[in-house]
């Protein structure tokens, strides 16, 4: 880890491997999907140890506490040492994942399996409602 005390938020998100590129991290920050200590922020905001960062990607939300500062992308095992996910965040993500596993439409609509005749009728019925 580097000995700096702060770094840009977009660099930290990229180094912690929440986003593949800094551009994607900056776009998410600009779109209001990343908050520091509950407040909307900018990509250039300095993140420091102890900050609570909330990251939303699709239907997944992480709430993490910054434990270390790094502005270079390293191995995934080293990136996991940069933050600590809160227990509430882990429980919420597991609940969303369990709900998705239970939902038969998730597999059908994601292309995991071919819809049966019954599924096709239900899909058609759902599409007509909109």
ABEGO torsion letter per residue (X at the ends): XBABABBBAAAAAAAAGABABAAAAAAAAAAGABBBGGBBBBAABBBBBGBBBBBBBEABBBBBBBABBBABBBBAAAAAAABBBBAAAAAAAAAAAAAAAABAAAAAAAGABBBBAAAAAAAAAAAAAX
